Amino acid sequence: MKIGVLSDLHIDTNRKKLKENETYAEILIKQIKHQKIDVLLLAGDISSDYLESQKFLDEVTQKSGIPILFVPGNHDFWSIKNGETDTKKIYQFFKNQPNNLVDQPYILNDDWAIVGNPGWYDYGYGDQSKYTEEEFNEMKLRFGVWQDKRYVHWGKENKQVAQWMLGQLESDLQSVGERKIILMTHVVTHPRFVVPLPHKIYDYFNAFLGSSSYEKLYQKYPIAYSVMGHVHFRKTLVDNQINYICACLGGSKHWLTKDPEAEIVNALLTFHLPE
């Protein structure tokens, strides 16, 4: 069984790189078929509008003919065009979709399951000795603002959201029994996937890239693969026999070429599971 992994497509902000009549859905479908992928995992940030993200998911699912499994990223919770200000309502919208993994782990076979949740940031990768929790709650450093401050509205502090999602993850991990697990989150869950400290900017902004409290999951559950996004890295790491994968398309300003298809081919990672 061939598993494909991709994240952070940002199809709206990257749209200007497309040729006339070209779409990211068509590029991705072409690669799914060309590479003979059986299941595709998308680790969030398809776009900065929840309805546009779901439309993309529906199209790729219908035209590819394979399971497309998804966890929303922070940008997928945005609703600038539609004016939706209740993020919990958007979360529930995604939760009700058949390709969303939250509260519905995907059982591949008797030996493997896929468990997913967006996750949220708990400030654990920021410099706790330099900044207080109150300062992290401001989500602003000098003239730089973490944009979720403007566009995401949970009605509670970020650390509370992170713990709530951690609890959901644990419940889903427990539900799949003794199967080996592919875990998918949007936020990163390993310190090697944030910017090394000290750093004059990321001493602060690393706080919004991942959750150090999620690291305990790897000691408690049989996680073999950990799929992440959010940081726009293309990086893999094997640590304690766990395969960590971050396969982000990311923003076009970080691309090595000007060709969206070449960049998707470069970002898309695959691995095989025994049947």
Residue pairs with C-beta under 8 A, 6 or more apart in sequence:
1 38
1 39
1 108
1 109
1 272
1 273
1 274
1 275
2 35
2 36
2 37
2 38
2 39
2 270
2 271
2 272
3 37
3 38
3 39
3 40
3 41
3 182
3 270
3 271
3 272
3 273
4 32
4 35
4 37
4 39
4 40
4 41
4 268
4 269
4 270
5 40
5 41
5 43
5 227
5 245
5 247
5 268
5 269
5 270
5 271
6 28
6 40
6 41
6 42
6 43
6 247
6 248
6 249
6 264
6 267
6 268
6 269
7 42
7 43
7 44
7 45
7 73
7 186
7 227
7 228
7 229
7 230
7 246
7 247
7 248
7 249
8 43
8 44
8 45
8 73
8 229
8 230
8 232
8 248
8 249
8 250
9 24
9 28
9 42
9 45
9 46
9 47
9 56
9 249
10 45
10 46
10 47
10 48
10 75
10 249
10 250
10 251
11 24
11 25
11 46
11 47
11 52
11 56
12 47
12 48
12 49
12 52
13 48
13 251
13 252
14 24
14 249
14 251
14 252
14 260
15 24
16 252
17 252
17 255
17 258
17 259
17 260
18 24
18 260
22 260
24 56
24 260
24 264
25 56
25 59
25 60
25 63
27 260
27 261
27 264
28 40
28 60
28 64
28 264
29 60
29 63
29 64
30 261
31 37
31 261
31 264
31 265
31 268
32 40
32 60
32 64
32 66
33 64
35 268
35 270
37 66
37 270
38 66
39 66
39 67
39 69
39 106
39 108
39 114
40 60
40 64
40 66
40 67
40 68
40 69
41 69
41 70
41 114
41 116
41 182
41 184
41 227
42 57
42 68
42 69
42 70
42 71
43 71
43 73
43 184
43 185
43 186
43 227
43 228
43 229
43 230
43 247
44 70
44 71
44 72
44 73
44 74
44 75
44 76
44 118
44 186
44 229
44 230
45 73
45 74
45 75
45 76
45 186
45 229
45 230
46 52
46 53
46 56
46 57
46 70
46 73
46 75
46 76
47 53
47 56
47 75
47 76
48 75
48 76
48 78
48 80
48 151
49 78
49 79
49 80
49 81
49 82
50 72
50 76
50 77
50 78
50 79
50 82
50 84
50 90
50 93
50 94
51 79
51 82
52 81
53 72
53 76
54 93
54 94
54 97
57 68
57 70
57 97
57 99
60 68
61 67
61 68
61 99
67 99
67 106
68 99
69 99
69 101
69 106
69 114
69 116
69 184
70 94
70 97
70 99
70 100
70 101
70 116
71 100
71 101
71 102
71 116
71 117
71 118
71 119
71 184
71 185
71 186
72 90
72 91
72 94
72 100
72 118
72 186
73 118
73 186
73 229
73 230
74 118
74 120
74 148
74 152
74 186
74 230
76 90
76 94
77 87
77 90
77 91
77 118
77 151
77 152
78 151
78 152
79 85
79 90
79 151
80 151
84 90
85 153
86 153
87 152
87 153
87 154
87 155
88 154
88 155
94 100
94 102
95 102
95 103
101 114
101 115
101 116
101 117
101 172
101 184
102 116
102 117
102 118
102 168
102 172
103 168
103 171
103 172
105 113
105 114
105 115
105 116
105 172
105 175
105 176
106 113
106 114
107 113
107 176
107 179
108 114
108 273
109 275
110 179
111 179
111 180
111 274
112 179
112 180
112 181
112 182
112 273
113 176
113 179
113 180
113 181
113 182
114 181
114 182
114 184
115 169
115 172
115 173
115 176
115 181
115 182
115 183
115 184
116 172
116 183
116 184
116 185
117 165
117 168
117 169
117 172
117 184
117 185
118 165
118 185
118 186
118 187
119 162
119 165
119 166
119 169
119 185
119 186
119 187
119 189
119 210
119 211
119 214
120 158
120 161
120 162
120 164
120 165
120 187
120 211
121 158
121 162
121 187
121 207
121 208
121 209
121 210
121 211
122 158
122 159
122 162
122 163
122 211
122 212
122 213
122 214
123 133
123 136
123 158
123 159
123 207
123 208
124 207
124 210
124 211
124 212
124 213
125 188
125 191
125 194
125 206
125 207
125 209
125 210
125 211
125 212
126 136
126 203
126 204
126 205
126 206
126 207
126 208
127 197
127 198
127 203
127 204
127 206
130 203
130 204
131 203
131 204
131 207
133 159
135 204
136 158
136 204
136 207
137 157
137 158
139 145
139 146
139 148
139 149
139 158
139 208
140 146
140 149
141 201
141 204
141 205
144 201
144 205
146 205
146 208
148 208
154 160
154 161
156 164
158 208
162 211
162 213
163 213
166 211
166 213
166 214
166 217
169 183
169 185
169 214
169 217
170 217
173 181
173 183
173 217
173 220
173 221
178 222
179 222
180 222
180 223
180 224
181 221
181 222
181 223
181 224
181 225
182 223
182 224
182 225
182 226
182 227
183 217
183 221
183 223
183 225
183 226
183 227
184 226
184 227
184 228
185 214
185 226
185 227
185 228
186 228
186 229
186 230
187 209
187 210
187 211
187 214
187 228
187 230
188 194
188 209
188 210
188 228
188 230
188 231
188 246
189 210
189 211
189 212
189 214
189 215
189 217
189 218
189 226
189 228
190 210
190 215
190 226
190 228
190 237
190 239
190 244
191 212
192 237
192 239
192 244
193 209
193 210
193 228
193 231
193 233
193 235
193 237
193 244
193 246
194 202
194 206
194 209
194 210
194 231
195 202
195 205
195 206
195 209
197 203
197 206
199 206
209 230
209 231
210 228
210 230
210 231
217 223
218 226
218 240
218 242
223 242
224 241
224 242
224 243
225 242
225 243
225 245
225 271
226 242
226 243
226 244
226 245
227 245
227 246
227 247
228 244
228 245
228 246
229 246
229 247
229 248
230 248
231 246
231 248
232 248
232 250
232 251
232 254
233 246
233 248
233 250
234 246
234 247
234 248
234 250
234 266
234 267
235 246
236 243
236 244
236 245
236 246
236 269
237 243
237 244
238 244
243 271
245 269
245 271
247 267
247 268
247 269
248 267
249 263
249 264
249 267
250 267
252 258
252 260
252 263
255 263
256 263
256 266
257 263
